[in-house]
Amino acid sequence: MTGKVHVIGGGLAGSEATWQLAQARVPVVLHEMRPVRRTEAHQTGALAELVCSNSFRSDEWETNAVGLLHEEMRRSGSLIMAAADGHKLPAGGALAVDRDGFAAEVTRALEAHALIEIAREEIGGLPPGHWDSVVVATGPLTSPALATAIQALTGEAELAFFDAIAPIVHGETIDMEVCWLQSRYDKAGPGGGIADYINCPLDKSQYDGFIAALLAAEKTAFKDFEAATPYFEGCLPIEVMAERGADTLRYGPMKPVGLTNPRQPEVKPHAVVQLRQDNALGTLWNMVGFQTKLKHGEQARVFRTIPGLERAEFAKLGGLHRNTFLNSPKLLDHQLRLKADPRLRFAGQITGVEGYVESASIGLIAGRFAAAERLGLELSPPPPTTALGALLHHITGGHLSVGGEGGARSFQPMNVNFGLFPPIAAPSHPRGKGPRSSKAFEKKRALAFRALADLDGWLARPASVAAE
């Protein structure tokens, strides 16, 4: 009998990791602290409880990265997707589920599996030393004792304050007829470049209009359990900074000094919004210093008033919430193992993904990695051209981590989106007519079909015998 693998956390990621291990004929113990110890967000003791929406978002795989991830997980034998499909509700093109039926189905399947033991207990601190293979899938509400132990082991700073996230823009939607590339004072960054930032200029009337719109925009309310957590002063939301004075942002993230618009070198901009490359592919750009608590619809409306961003499409909108996640590109290896203690493998939201299916998908990958390792095999990562591989690559190396003028670079949680995929040429002749005949849609289709072909190849390829 193969030695047991321990999974900590019975959310979507932990449940999926447990299922993948057991399906590979590896015995596993799933440790879930509920209902022995409750969290501020969960209501039941069911495994894979959905604490927010009951929607898994779009289920259309040909032109939507989330739907593509659904399809890849189905092809990979996902328990989460099987339960979701079995309890889906009418929701148009989205996959919405009966949350109680869904969680009950996942719980039933795990409890009935002969190779799965479920232990209802809290793991206080690091797992015991004799547990030689552990998947930590404790999510954003990791118990304080375990979170403290992990942070002590990694040497990372405390992460339980409000995490402020800046919007991320698809680079191809930025108007470079208005914007220009330049680093402040033409100063070379760690990568050696002197034009590492995209700059969007505002004159005084545009800046005043932006500040007025920002202050008037609707903000997201805090959840009850977040209300007592303080802001991180070094990462304040832009609307909080704007409330401190009309010119605060001009002397902060929107300062215009050291920048010259090559199209109007004699006119100094009143303010400048800078965007910094966010992934190694150069397809995603982060709005420097623009962390915000604005509602998502308001963000898109207000930020599109910035010159050059009128047609911006957002891979991720800003947010502010209590969160616990690792600086994964620094701390984890390509198989999601903690470099400081390789017996620990991480999965789910704690690794730096957002969304139900994204969390479950990293659980799926972690479970497969752990199963192969336990069986003395070595499993190659899914190709980066797949949705599974693109998310894994973002976590373990695709995110840029060099320093910059906006302060220390920070890894931020991300939903799956086509900006994480290696580029592909758009077809020169879109098919048919109508809104789905554009080059953009055909490019997404090409990415999706490539992804599924590469995934099928990966799934058909057996794991190799691990090197001694």
LOTILUM-514572 format. One record per atom (N, C-alpha, C): residue in one letter; z, x, y. Coordinates in steps of 0.02 Angstrom, whole numbers, plus 50000, padded with zeros to 5 digits. Example, Ala and Ser with C-alpha at 12.3 -4.5 7.8 and 13.67 -1.06 7.14 Angstrom:
2
A503905066049716/A503905061549775/A503905066049835/S503545064249888/S503575068449947/S503945064550002/
***
This chain:
468
M500005004349940/M500005000050000/M500005004450062/T499565003050109/T499515006750171/T500135005550214/G500385010750249/G500965009950292/G500835005050348/K501365001750370/K501304996450420/K501164999250490/V500764995450527/V500664996650598/V501074991450635/H501384993350690/H501794988750730/H501424986850794/V501404980350809/V501104977850871/V501644974650912/I501724976650974/I502234973851018/I501904969251068/G502064962851064/G501794957951110/G501334953051075/G501504946551078/G501124941451044/G500684937251090/G500424940351144/G499944936851186/G499254937251155/L498744936351196/L498064936351169/L497874943251141/A498044948551177/A497854955251154/A498234957151091/G498894955951089/G499284957651031/G499084953550970/S498954947150981/S498744942850925/S498074945250897/E497604946950941/E496944949250918/E497004955950882/A497404960550909/A497484967050877/A497784966250807/T498284961750802/T498604960450737/T498094957850687/W497674953150708/W497174950150664/W496674955350641/Q496434959650686/Q495954964750667/Q496244969650617/L496874971450626/L497204975850578/L497254972650509/A497484966550507/A497574963150443/A496904961950408/Q496384960250447/Q495734959150417/Q495444965550388/A495674971350413/A495474977750385/A495924979850327/R496364975250305/R496824976250249/R497354981450265/V497574981550327/V498134985750348/V498724981250363/P499294982050330/P499884977850345/P500144979150414/V500384973850447/V500584974450517/V501194970150531/V501624972550574/V502194968750599/V502064967150672/L502044960750689/L501954958550758/L502634956750787/H502834960450840/H503484959350872/H503374955250936/E503674949350939/E503624945050997/E504324942851017/M504504944051080/M505194942651101/M505334935251114/R504804931351127/R504904924151135/R504994920751068/P505404915751060/P505824912551112/P506514915651118/V506654921251083/V507314924451088/V507454926351160/R506944929151193/R506994930651264/R506374927951299/R506464923651347/R505904920451382/R505684924751441/T505074923351465/T504824926451525/T504814921251581/E504664923551642/E504644919051699/E504034914351697/A503534916151656/A502914912251657/A502794908051595/H503034910251537/H502904906651474/H503354900551467/Q503094895551432/Q503474889351421/Q503664888251349/T503324891451301/T503444890251230/T503534896851194/G503644896351129/G503694902251087/G503054903451048/A502524899651063/A501894900351026/A501564906951042/L501224909850993/L500834915851005/L500204913951044/A499954918751083/A499344917751123/A499394911751170/E499994910551198/E500074905051245/E499684906651309/L499314901751334/L498944902451397/L499394900351454/V499584905151497/V500084903651548/V499784901251613/C499134902051623/C498824899851685/C498294894651669/S497674896051683/S497134891351670/S497014890551595/N496674885051578/N496464884151508/N495734885851500/S495434889351549/S494724891051546/S494624898351528/F494154899551483/F493934906251466/F493314908151507/R493164904051559/R492614905151604/R491934904251570/S491414906851598/S490734905251574/S490634907251501/D490274902851465/D490104904251395/D489364905751388/E489014906751443/E488294907951442/E488174915551439/W487934917951382/W487924925151370/W487314928751398/E486764925251410/E486154928651429/E486174931651499/T486534928351545/T486544930851614/T487244931151643/N487754930851602/N488444931051626/N488844935951583/A489164940851615/A489514946051578/A490104943351538/V490444938151564/V491004935251527/V490744931651464/G490204927751472/G489914924451414/G489664929551363/L489394935151387/L489174940451341/L489774943251303/L490334944151337/L490934946551302/L491154941551249/H491124935051265/H491274929951214/H490854931151151/E490194931851162/E489744932451105/E489874938851066/E490014944251100/E490164950551065/E490804949851023/M491304946451051/M491924945551013/M491814941050952/R491414935850960/R491254931650902/R490944935750847/R490464939850865/R490114944050815/R490584949250784/S491124950750819/S491604955750794/S492184952550755/G492144946050741/G492654942850701/G493294941350739/S493234939450802/S493834938250843/S494194931750824/L494844932250813/L495254926350801/L495314922150865/I495394925550922/I495464921950986/I494854917651000/M494264920350989/M493654916351001/M493574910850950/A493754912050888/A493704906850837/A494164900950854/A494774902550876/A495254897250895/A495014893550958/A494734897251005/A494474894051066/A493894889351049/D493434891651007/D492874887350988/D493104881150950/G493644881950913/G493904876250874/G494284871150915/H494464872950976/H494874868451018/H494574867851088/K493904868251093/K493594868051159/K493574860851186/L493564860451252/L493534854051288/L492904853851329/P492674847851349/P492084847451392/P492204851151458/A491754855851474/A491834859651536/A491174862451560/G490634858951548/G489984861451570/G489814867951535/G489614872951575/G489434879351546/G490024883951532/A490624881651548/A491224885651536/A491524884051468/L491944888551443/L492314887451382/L493034885951401/A493224879551401/A493914877551414/A494214875151348/V494864876051341/V495184874551277/V495794870151287/D495964866451234/D496604862951230/D497124868351219/R497514869751270/R497954875651267/R498464875251210/D498744869251197/D499244868651144/D498914869451075/G498334866151066/G497994866751002/G497754873850990/F497514877151043/F497284884051037/F497854888651015/A498424888451050/A498984892851033/A499254891250963/A499274884850946/A499524882950879/A499064885750825/E498404885650837/E497924888250788/E498014895750778/V498084899550833/V498184906750828/V498844908150791/T499374904550808/T500024905550777/T499974904150702/R499654898750685/R499584896650615/R499214902050575/A498654904550602/A498254909450567/A498644915950555/L499014918150604/L499404924350597/L499984923450550/E500324917850554/E500894916650510/E500674915950437/A500064913550425/A499834912350357/A499534918550323/H499394923750362/H499074929650333/H499564933750292/A499384935550232/A499834938950185/A500044945950210/L499634949050252/L499784955850274/L500124956150342/I500294950350369/I500604950050435/I501324947650431/E501774951450460/E502474949550468/E502604948450542/I502924942950560/I503064941550631/I503824942250642/A504004946750686/A504714947950702/A504854945350772/R505284940450777/R505464937550842/R506034941550872/E505874946650911/E506374951150938/E506094954950997/E506524956851042/E506324961051099/E506384968351079/I505884972251097/I505914979451087/I506164982551152/G506784984551152/G507094987351212/G506984994851214/G506594997251259/G506445004351263/G505865006251219/L505775012751209/L505215015051167/L505325013051094/P504785011951057/P504855010250986/P505205015950948/P505545014250893/P505885019450853/P505405024950832/G505655030950825/G505245036650810/G504885036250744/H505165032550695/H504845032150629/H504265027250628/W504165023450683/W503555019450688/W502995024150709/D502575026050663/D502085031250678/D501425028550705/S501345021950707/S500735018950736/S500935012350768/V500865012050835/V501105006350873/V500565004250923/V500434997750927/V500004995050980/V500444991251029/V500474993551091/V500874990351142/V500414985651182/A500554979151176/A500124974051208/A500574969051244/T500974971651290/T501504967651320/T501304964251385/G500704965551410/G500454961751467/G500784963451533/P500634959551586/P500894960851653/P501624959151661/L501914955551612/L502624953851615/L503014957551562/T502844963851553/T503204968251506/T503944968051520/S504354967951467/S505074967651477/S505304973751517/P505794973051561/P506004978551604/P506204984851566/A506554984051509/A506774989851471/A506184993851444/L505694990351416/L505114993851389/L504694996851445/A504604993251500/A504214995851557/A504535002151584/T505185002151591/T505545008051617/T505455013951570/A505495012751505/A505425018051456/A504715021051457/I504215016751463/I503515019051465/I503395023251528/Q503655020851584/Q503545024451647/Q503915031051647/A504505031451615/A504865037751610/A504475042651566/L504175040051513/L503795044351468/L503165047051501/T502825042951540/T502195045051571/T502285048751636/G502865048051667/G502975051251732/G502645047451789/E502375041451776/E502055037551829/E502565034051873/A502375032651934/A502825029251981/A502935022051960/E503455019051986/E503615012051973/E503035007551992/L502865002851949/L502284998651961/L502454991251968/A503084989651974/A503284982551974/A503354979652044/F503064983052095/F503034979852160/F502394975752165/F502274972452221/F501654968752228/F501064973652229/D500624972752183/D500034976952178/D499484973852221/A499274977352272/A498764974752318/A498084977552299/I497604973152288/I496954975052263/I496414973552316/A495994978452329/A495444977552377/A494824974852341/P494404971052376/P493794968452345/P493314974052325/I492924972752274/I492414977452250/I491744974052253/V491254977452284/V490604974452299/V490064977752255/H489604973652230/H489014976352197/H488594980152248/G488484986652235/G488144990852284/G487464988452304/E487094985452258/E486414983352274/E486384977552323/T486964974352337/T486974968752384/T487204970852454/I487324977252465/I487504979752531/I486864981452570/D486824979152632/D486234980152673/D486244987252704/M485864991752674/M485854998652698/M485384999452758/E485074994052781/E484714994252845/E485204993752903/V485804991352888/V486334990652939/V486854996252929/C487034997552868/C487565002452852/C487265009452844/W487685014452840/W487455021252828/W487975025052787/L487755030452757/L488185034652716/L488445040552757/Q489105041352759/Q489405047052794/Q490145047252778/S490405053152768/S491125054152764/S491395055552834/R492015053552847/R492295054552913/R492295061952933/Y492035063352992/Y491955070153018/Y491505074452974/D491105071152931/D490665074752884/D491065079452839/K491665077552826/K492115081752786/K491955080952712/A491855086552678/A491705086352607/A492315084152567/G492215079652520/G492745077352477/G492805081552415/P493245079652367/P493325083552306/P492675084352266/G492215079452273/G491575080052238/G491075084352274/G491255086752334/G490815091252372/G490335087752420/G490325081152420/G489855077552463/G490135076452532/I489685075752581/I489895074352650/I489665067352671/A489395063552623/A489165056752638/A489375052252580/D490025051852569/D490295048452511/D490485041152525/Y490445038952587/Y490655032252605/Y490075028252635/I490045021952618/I489595017352653/I489975014552713/N489675014752772/N490005012752834/N489665006552864/C490075001452879/C489834995252909/C490104994852980/P489674995253032/P489924995453101/P490034988553131/L490554987953173/L490684981753211/L490754983453285/D490444979453328/D490574980153399/D491194976053416/K491404975953480/K492034972653498/K492024965153483/S491474961853499/S491454954653486/S491464953153412/Q491124957153372/Q491134956153300/Q491834957453271/Y492154962653297/Y492834964253274/Y493324958653293/D493284956353355/D493734950953377/D493624944653335/G492994943153321/G492844937353279/G493104938153209/F493054944153182/F493314945553115/F494064944653113/I494424947353162/I495164946853163/I495374939453169/A495024935653211/A495184928553218/A495084924753153/A494524926253119/A494384922853055/A494894924953002/L495084931253003/L495574933752955/L496244930352963/L496484929753024/L497134926753037/L497134919253022/A496564916053032/A496524908753021/A496404906952948/A496184911652907/A495994910152838/A496604908252797/E496474904252745/E497014901752702/E497234907052652/K497884907952646/K498164912952601/K498414909852536/T498444913752484/T498714911552420/T499484911852423/A499804906652398/A500534906452397/A500804910752340/F501394913452349/F501714917252297/F501984912652242/K501964914952180/K502314911452126/K503064912452136/D503454907952107/D504184908252117/D504474914952095/F504234917552038/F504534923852013/F504284929952050/E503774929152094/E503534934752135/E503874935152202/A504194929652223/A504404928952293/A504894934352314/A505304936852268/A505824941752287/A505574948952283/T504954950052261/T504694956752254/T504394959052320/P504604964752346/P504364966852413/P503664969552413/Y503334969352471/Y502704972752478/Y502804980152471/F502284983552448/F502264990852449/F501994992852518/E502404995952559/E502234997252629/E501595001352636/G501455005652588/G500855009852592/G500225006252572/C500274999852554/C499694996152530/C499724988952554/L499834988052620/L499934981352648/L499284977352648/P499324970752638/P498724966552646/P498454967052717/I497794966552724/I497504967252791/I497724961752838/E497854955652811/E498074950252856/E498774951552882/V499194954952843/V499864956752866/V499804962052921/M499354966852912/M499254971852964/M498974968653028/A498514963953021/A498214960553079/A498744956653118/E499234953853083/E499764950153116/E500204954653160/R500184961053149/R500594965753187/R500274967753253/G499664965453265/G499324966853328/G498574966953319/A498214964953371/A497484964253367/A497144970853350/D497424976453373/D497104982953361/D497384986753302/T497834983753264/T498154987353209/T497634989853158/L497164985553140/L496664987553091/L496194992953118/R496064992853185/R495644998053216/R495965004953214/Y496625005053207/Y496985011453202/Y497195012753129/G496965008353084/G497115009053013/G496475009652973/P496375005152925/P495795005852881/P495115004752915/M495115001852975/M494475000653010/M494375005453068/K494715011053069/K494645015753125/K493935018653126/P493635019153186/P492945021353193/P492855028753206/V493395032553211/V493345039553231/V493005043753178/G492645048953201/G492325053653155/G491705051053122/L491435045453147/L490845042453117/L490315041153170/T489685042553154/T489135041453200/T488575037753164/N488395032053193/N487855028053165/N487195031553180/P486825033953131/P486205037753145/P485675033453180/R485725026853174/R485225022553207/R485385021553281/Q486025022253299/Q486235021653369/Q486745027053385/P486545033353383/P487035038853391/P487395038753458/E487095035653509/E487405035553575/E487915029953582/V487945025253534/V488405019553537/V488955020453485/K489565021253508/K490125022053462/K490355015153438/P490395013953373/P490625007453349/P491355006253369/H491514999853381/H492194997953399/H492654998453339/A492384997053280/A492764997353218/A492254998453161/V492495001053105/V492065002253047/V492435000252983/V492074996752940/V492324995452872/V491985000452826/Q492395004052788/Q492125008952742/Q492175006352670/L491655008052630/L491665006552559/L491595013152521/R491975013752468/R492005020052430/R491765018652358/Q491375023152331/Q491125022252263/Q491705021252215/D491635016252171/D492195014352128/D492085015952054/N491465017152035/N491355018951964/N490855024551961/A490855027951903/A490435033851896/A489695032251900/L489515026051883/L488815024051885/L488565023051956/G489025022252004/G488835021052074/G488585014052088/T488755009352044/T488535002352052/T489044998152088/L489665000452092/L490214996552122/L490525000552179/W490684996852234/W490965000052293/W491584996252316/N492124999952328/N492764997152347/N492844996952423/M493064991152450/M493184990552522/M493844994052538/V493804999752570/V494385004152579/V494915000752622/G495525000252594/G496084997552632/G496074990052641/F495644986352604/F495564979252615/F495924974952563/Q496494977352538/Q496904973152494/Q497114966852532/T497144961252498/T497244954952533/T497544949552489/K497864944752521/K498134938852488/K497734932552507/L497164933452539/L496744927652555/L496504924252492/K496404917652495/K496104914152439/K495394916752428/H495174916452366/H494534919552349/H493944916852389/G493904910252397/G493364907452437/G493374909852509/E493974910552536/E494054912952604/E493854920252611/Q494004924252560/Q493804931252562/Q493054931952568/A492694928452524/A491964928952525/A491694926752593/R491974921452621/R491734918852686/R491884923852742/V492494926352746/V492694930752801/V492364937652795/F492344940352735/F492064947152727/F491314947352736/R490974941652726/R490254941552738/R490084941052813/T490594940652856/T490454941152927/T490404948452950/I490574953152905/I490524960252922/I489794962452919/P489544965652971/P488844967852970/P488694972152909/G488154970452875/G487954973952814/G488194970752751/L488674966152757/L488954962752698/L488784955352698/E488304953352738/E488134946152744/E487934943152677/R487624947152634/R487394944652568/R487764948052511/A488364950452526/A488754954152476/A488934949652417/E488864952552357/E489114949352296/E489694953452271/F490234949952253/F490854953452236/F490964953752161/A491044959952136/A491234960852065/A491954958952055/K492354959652108/K493064957952104/K493294956452175/L493644950952183/L493934949352248/L494654952052251/G494904952652311/G495564955552320/G496124951152295/G496694954052287/G497264950252264/G497914954052276/L498454950652264/L499114953452275/L499584949852228/H499854953452180/H500294950152132/H500744955252098/R501264952752068/R501714957152030/R501364958951965/N501334965251951/N500944967451894/N501244973851865/T501134974951801/T501314981251769/T500704983551731/F500414989151752/F499854991851715/F499854999451722/L499555002651672/L499535009851670/L498955012551712/N499025018751734/N498465022451763/N498065025051703/S497715020451670/S497425021851604/S496935027751602/P496485028651651/P496025034351646/P496395041051643/K496975041351671/K497375047551670/K497805048051608/L498065042351584/L498585042451532/L498335041151461/L497765037751453/L497525035851387/L496925039951366/D496855041251301/D496255044551276/D495715039351260/H495155041551233/H494585036951223/H494715031851169/Q495275032551131/Q495455027651081/Q496085023751101/L496225023751166/L496775019851195/L497465022451175/R497495028651151/R498145031651134/R498445035051196/L499105034651201/L499455037851256/L499455045351245/K499175049151292/K499125056351283/K499805059651274/A500315056851307/A500995059651303/A501335058051236/D501095053151200/D501385051151136/D500855047351097/P500415050751061/P499825047551030/P499975042350978/R500595041750955/R500745036250908/R500725029450943/L500745029551010/L500735023451048/L500025022051073/R499765016251055/R499105014051078/R499215007851121/F498835007151176/F498945001551222/F498364996651220/A498504990351234/A497994985151232/A498164979751283/G497644976051305/G497744970351348/G497824972151421/Q498134967651459/Q498174968351532/Q498524974651554/I498994977151514/I499364983151534/I498894989151539/T498304988851508/T497834994351512/T497404994251575/G497384988551610/G496994988151671/G496374983851665/V496434978351628/V495904973251628/V496224966751651/E495814962151675/E496054955651696/E495664950251660/G495994944651645/G495664939051614/G495854938451541/Y495844932251517/Y496024930851447/Y495594934751398/V494934933951404/V494494936951354/V494484944551361/E494524947151422/E494554954351432/E495164957251397/S495744954051405/S496354956351373/S496284956151297/A496034950551271/A495944949851199/A495454954951172/S494924956351211/S494414961051187/S494694968151179/I495144970151225/I495444976751218/I495934976751159/G496244971051145/G496644970351084/G496214971251022/L495614968251024/L495154968850967/L494974976150955/I494804979751009/I494614986751002/I495204990950978/A495794989851008/A496384993650989/A496564992450916/G496514986150894/G496654984650824/G496184988150777/R495544988350794/R495054991750752/R495174999250751/F495335002150809/F495485009250812/F496095010850768/A496625006850775/A497245008150737/A497135007250662/A496725002350643/A496585001150572/A496215007050542/A495695009450578/A495315015150553/A495755021350546/E496175022450595/E496615028250593/E497095027850534/R497375021950522/R497845021050467/R497505022150399/L496855020450395/L496485021250333/L496175028150325/G496335032650371/G496075039450367/G495355040050389/L495135035250430/L494445035250454/L494425036250529/E493845037550555/E493755038250627/E493215033450650/L493385029050696/L492925024050721/L492665026150789/S492015026350797/S491735028050862/S491835022150910/P491915023350975/P491985017851023/P491355013651025/P491405007251044/P490805003251053/P490375006251108/P489715005851103/P489275008951154/P489435006251224/P489385010551274/P489525008351343/P489025003251369/T488475002351333/T487984997251352/T488194990251331/T488734989651292/T489004983151272/T489564981051319/A489734974651320/A490284972351361/A490944975551338/L491044975851272/L491644978951245/L491684986351266/G491124989851259/G491114996951276/G491174998251350/A490874993851392/A490914994751464/A491634994051488/L491994989151462/L492704988351480/L493114994351458/L493004996551395/L493365002251369/L493225008451411/H492595009351430/H492405015151470/H492735014951539/H492775008951569/H493115008251634/H493845010551628/I494175008651574/I494875010351564/I494985017751551/T494535020651511/T494675027451486/T494255032851519/G493865031151570/G493515036551604/G492985034551654/G492775028251654/G492245026251699/G492455025551771/H493105024551782/H493365023751850/H493435030651882/L493185031351943/L493265037651979/L493995038551999/S494245044551992/S494955045752008/S495055051552055/V494525053452092/V494595058852139/V494935056452202/G495205061152241/G495525059352304/G495015057252355/G495245054352410/G494785052252463/G495145051152527/E494755049552579/E495055048752645/E495485042552650/G495365037852606/G495765031752607/G496435032552574/G496625038752558/G497265039852523/G497115041252450/A497645042052410/A497575043452339/A497195037752306/R496705039552265/R496325034452230/R496775030852180/S496705024352174/S497125020552127/S496685016552081/F496815017152017/F496475013151966/F496705006051972/Q496235001251971/Q496414994251979/Q496144990151921/P496514984951901/P496284980451848/P495614977351865/M495214975951814/M494534973651825/M494334968351773/N493984963151796/N493654958551750/N493004961651726/V492734959351670/V492084961851648/V491554959351697/N491074963751713/N490514961851756/N489954966851743/F489344964851759/F488764969051743/F488764975551783/G489164976051836/G489214982251873/G489524987851833/L489864986251777/L490164991251734/L489674994051682/F489094990951676/F488614992951625/F488144998351651/P487915002951608/P487395007551630/P486785003751654/P486465005951708/P485905002151737/P485325001451688/I484914996451701/I484314995351663/I483774993051713/A483154994851700/A482614992951745/A482504985451743/A482434982351802/A482284975251804/A481554974151786/P481394968851749/P480694967451733/P480284966651797/S479684969151797/S479274968851858/S478974961951869/H478934957951816/H478644951351823/H479124946151794/P479564943251835/P480014938051810/P479634932351778/R479924929451727/R479604924051692/R479714917451728/G479254912951725/G479334906151748/G479464905551823/K479734899751842/K479894898251912/K480594895551917/G480864895151979/G481524892351989/G482054897751997/P482684895652008/P483224900352024/P483374905351968/R483194903651906/R483324908251851/R482724912551833/S482244912951877/S481654917051864/S481644923351906/S482164924651944/S482184930351988/S482274936851949/K482134942451983/K482244948951952/K482974949951933/A483434947351975/A484144948251961/A484334944951895/F484084938851883/F484244935551820/F483914939051762/E483304941351771/E482954944851716/E483304951451701/K483574954651753/K483934960851741/K484564959551700/K484924954151716/K485514952451677/K485334950851605/R484784947151596/R484564945651528/R484404952051489/A484084956751522/A483924963051489/A484554966751470/L485044966851515/L485694970051499/L486024966651439/A485994959951438/A486334956251384/A485994957351317/F485334957051315/F484984958051252/F485074965251227/R485064970051272/R485204976951252/R485904977551224/A486394974151256/A487094974551234/A487174971951162/L486884966151148/L486974963251081/L486614967351028/A486044970151044/A485704974450995/A486124980650981/D486404983651033/D486814989651023/D487474987950988/L487754982051003/L488364979950969/L488244979050894/D487694975650877/D487544974550806/D487474981250770/G487174986150802/G487114992750772/G487794995950762/W488234995150811/W488914998050805/W489304994650749/L489264988150745/L489634984450693/L489374986250623/A488744987750617/A488454989350552/A488584996550530/R488805000650578/R488915007750563/R489615008750536/P489695011350476/P490375012250448/P490755017650484/A491425016950483/A491845022250511/A491795028350467/S491845034150497/S491785040450459/S492475042950437/V492475047350388/V493105050350366/V493365054850421/A493995053950440/A494285057850495/A494335065250476/A494215069450525/A494285076750514/A495015078450503/E495125083450463/E495815085750450/E496105088950513/
***
